[in-house]
Amino acid sequence: QSLVRLLQRGREAGIHIIAATQKPSSQAMSSVMKSNFPTRLIGKVASADDARVAAGIGGTGAEKLGGHGDFLLVAEGQTIRFQAAWASVDDLRQMAAGCGTARRNGA
């Protein structure tokens, strides 16, 4: 109830809220929640049921997404599949190590 109230009041005030869940369930994604999150980004899910709950509509194919930045955007009844930037854990470690080196060298 608190999250729904924050969503409703926040939207009136121009506050944008982003929420994430690891396992979409119909209990967590009630109709009130769905109406207050009009746009959804959906990554790979385990089953067609999870895909339907996460998207709010059936037949999106979210259970067939490949992961690694493969997403669905669901907004205003339209579904758009897109590829977002993705970095592996090793890539992130390399970047973090490089930033520390650059700072020590005065860059």
N, C-alpha and C positions, 0 to 999 in steps of 0.2 A: 504494500500500500504506500509506503514511504517513497519508493522509487517512482511509482506511477504519479504521485503528487508532485514530486520534483520535476518529472518530465513535463507534466501539464503546465506547471507554473514557470518552469524554465523556458519553455517555448514561447510563452506570453512575453517573457522578458528578453527574448533574443538569445538565450543561452543554448548552445548546442551540446548535446550529451551523447557520448559514445559508450556503448556497453558491449561486452563480449562474454560468450559462454563457450565452454569446451564441449558440452553435450546438450544440444537443444532438446527440450522436452515440452510437451503441451502444457504441463503444469507451470513451467517457468514462462512460456511464451503465450500468455493468455490473450484474449482478444483485446483487452484494454492495453496491454503492453504493445501488441502489434499495431494498434492504431496510433500509438504515441512514438513508434519508431517506423516512420513511413518508408525509409530507405534502409536496405539491408545488404551487407556484404557477406557472402557465404563462401567458406572454403570447403575443402573436402570433408564430407560427412560419411558415417558408417553405413547408413541404409537409406532406402527411398523414403521411409517414414520420417527419419531425421531431416531429410531434405525438404519434405513437405512442411514439417513444423517450422524449420528455420526460414523458409522462403514465404510461407503463408499461402502458397499455391502448390499444387501437385505438378508433376511432370517436368521439373526444372533440370533434372539430371545431375544435381549437385553430388550425388553419391558416386558419379563417374569422373569427377574432377581428379586431376593428377597430383594435386598438392604442389609444393614448391612455387607458390605464387599464382596458382590457377584459381580464379575466383568467379563468382556470379554476383552481379549487381541486380537487385530487384527493387524497382521503383516505379510507382504509378502503373502497376500492372504489367510492366515490361521486364524482361529478363535479358541481361547482356553478359556474355562470358568474356572475361579479359584476363590477361597475364600481367601481374604486378611484378615489380622488382623483387628479387629474392636473393638473399645472401646466406650461405651456409654458416655454421658455427665457426668453422675454420677461417672463412673469409672475414668474419667479424673479429676474430682474434688477431688476424694479420693487420687489419685496419687499426685496431686498438694499439697494437704494438708499434705500428708506424707512426701514430699520433704521438706516442710517448717519446719516440726517438726524435721526431721533428722538434718537439718542445725543448728537449735537452740540448739540441744543436742550435737553438736560437731561431728557428724558423717560425 
